[in-house]
Amino acid sequence: MAEKILRVLIADDIASNRTIVGAFLAHLDCVPLFASDGVEAVDIFRRESPDVVLMDLMMPRMDGFEAIRQIRAIAGDHWVPIIILSALSGEGDIVHGLDVGADDYLAKPLSFPVFSARFKALRRLLEMQRRLSSSLEQVRAVANGVIDGIVSADVDGTILSVNRAMCKIFGYSAGEMVGQNLRMLMPGPHADAHDGYLQRFLDTGQKQIIGQIRELEAVRKDGTVFPIELGVSDLHMPNRRMFIGVIRDVSEGRRIQRKLAEDAARLQRYHDESEREQALAMSIMERQIRSDWLHDKAVQYAVMPARNFSGDVVAVARSADNALYAMLADATGHGLAAAMSVLPALGAFYRGAARNVPLEVLVTELNDLLCGLLPPGHFVASALVRLDGSHPAGQIWVGGVPDVIFVDDDGQVRQSFISRQLPLGILPSAQAGVACEPLHWDTPGQLVLCSDGLTEAESADGRPFGRAGLEKVLNATPRANRLKGLRQALNRHLAGHPAADDVSVLMLDCGLGAG
């Protein structure tokens, strides 16, 4: 049988994630369908009827949980596998996703070998389902929709007739069963006690099985004991009394239940291992960041993770002649994977500050280092600053993060430094070029750096916090309280909803005597 080309719906609000998963699927000879949020995913599912759904959880307009619910309602009895692809790794998120209708969970960032193996297994399941569905349709057409085993017996328990499904279930031919006692289909001790059950019902009318569905064990011709669902009806004919039994083999259902339990146990072990690895990574990251310099009296900072672990990093260092170096970095993705992308750059940043190198040299070293280490498609959006130790001057480099702004003590924007450079790690410095901008100030002020997680943070009605929100806080709050005021304003804006991306802010005081 030719392998069916699967059409796979990918729902993810991040274009780079859709591109990567689409490339994975193309390599597996699948046709990807793309949706950028839950609303679009539901519309595409209703219109295109894909074979598989890969669903992110955190998306605008409609999150993945609601999208899964609606897709399950649209699909009805037709099973379409839904696999969660998300950086959310908390137990509650995983359980909630499976509860609302997902079939499996894969954590971001995706490993292609694991993705490929899981998808091939899914393809086999879908192929099995396709073959089974085809067989069932043929049986329904031939046997008028009867797929369960049907057996009739007299008051002595003697088998009067069986249908084709009974032969298939038990492995006997119709001739081998008709005329024999029902005991032949039961394992001991039920076989030995069957005549007593039947006689007690005939004498007293006390029902144990009649008129209800029970789960029991049966035995095939080859001696295999297997689980069944049995429903028995008491049929009174004009000249005789007989019993009709409907038997369903549920061994496959039990096998699937065991498989689901095993998968759930594996998923829990994977989650626990991920938690341990994340705790170790957090410890390593914290040791790499020189927190003593972050407590410099000229520095205010905040790093607010969207989930358990922030992918944004801020670092500060001073050179021997008191020059202040600062870096705000926002790597591709979220959480642990993003933070690990920045980790190699931290050591180079501190070494460069210790050597008191010009900012252009430091940026060049960081960029070329990350170009050699990061895989394709990964980069680090950054802003780097060097403030002189003895003059009101410095240099700034901005690549991929929101504009850096200089405000005076009244919170008025005196100068903006626009992001004109490529993020770190995309092209070697010889190709990309490294250009730093000079900074001079004649009045005390503050240099403000932030990640796009702040400016793009959306309220419940979809309004971004934006640069306007940032400037409003800076203008209304004294310098010493600006970071606290910014946190409060962001919390009011989000109104209890989690931010979609990590948020980081770095504020550097600029006096007239020194950087």
Disulfide bonds with the S-S distance in Angstrom:
none
